[in-house]
């Protein structure tokens, strides 16, 4: 006779498997680009052509307030396969659609169309392994082509198209759960205690001092009471933190030195965020903000508001042989859905 307890456990496990909630199904997301030129811009239904079939899909700066043309409802129709419905309609009657006549061509149009649930409105959403996703058409005619941000652009209005899968960042997308146009989860400082590095180290002032939670900004010859980072005098000095995973970054707060000698060194600096390792100091693209400068020693912090998506955050000086010295770097972000 079978053990009743074993039968009960088996039943419970079976039920858990059958009714496990899909991570995406029924949720609303903002879909953000993570490519070099378009980092942080949102998948956007062109407001100028809303209300009719064929509405253009593009990249645009993410709205700071509610913007239903940047909110997308995922509705599961199969294994890792979804209809992606625009929230510009309260009844979810329009969906992301691969243009039937162009889906077999690189550069094929992606648009909004009345929901019919056909293969050209079904999208395979697969994780890339770093927290981002690849979104591909399941229509046989599309040959597995993926949502792709035109790599020649990156500005507002960048074309979102179908393109053969190539593994490039232009085909990687971050999904940030949204409610009324804003992330569901509150942003917190995700940099403290993470691994930090810098181009060089001088005056016994390691990179880790900028992620230790101390914003006092004073230098001391004693390592136990020294609260700053410091590089040597070198061209293009930089400091960087690895957040450990990809985040939707709301703001970055830079804390400067507060001792009288050196607060004014932090001039013409840039901040870069990217989902992939940063190979160098790059002014354009990769989620770069700047130049920024501190203008007073009495205001030790600067807040840089962003819509970037990134794992690696770099603060750097451009063609300047001054040392880079920081008190603290706080990165306020929300983990992107995995």
Secondary structure, DSSP 8 states (H G I E B T S, - for coil): ---HHHHHHHHHHHHHHHH---SSTT-EEEEEE-STTTTT-EEEE-GGGTTSTTEEEEEE---SS--GGG-EEEEEEETTEEEEEETTSTT--EEEEE-TTTTTSTTEEEEEEE----GGG-EEEEE-SSS-EEEEE--GGGTT-EEEE-TT--STTEEEEEE-----GGG-EEEEEEETTEESS--EE--TTSEEEES---TT--GGGGGSS-------SSTTT-------S-TT-EEEEEEEEEEEEEEEEEE---STTTGGG--SEEEEEESS---S--SSSSSEEEEE----TT--EEEEE---EEEEEEEEESS--S----SEEEEEEEE---
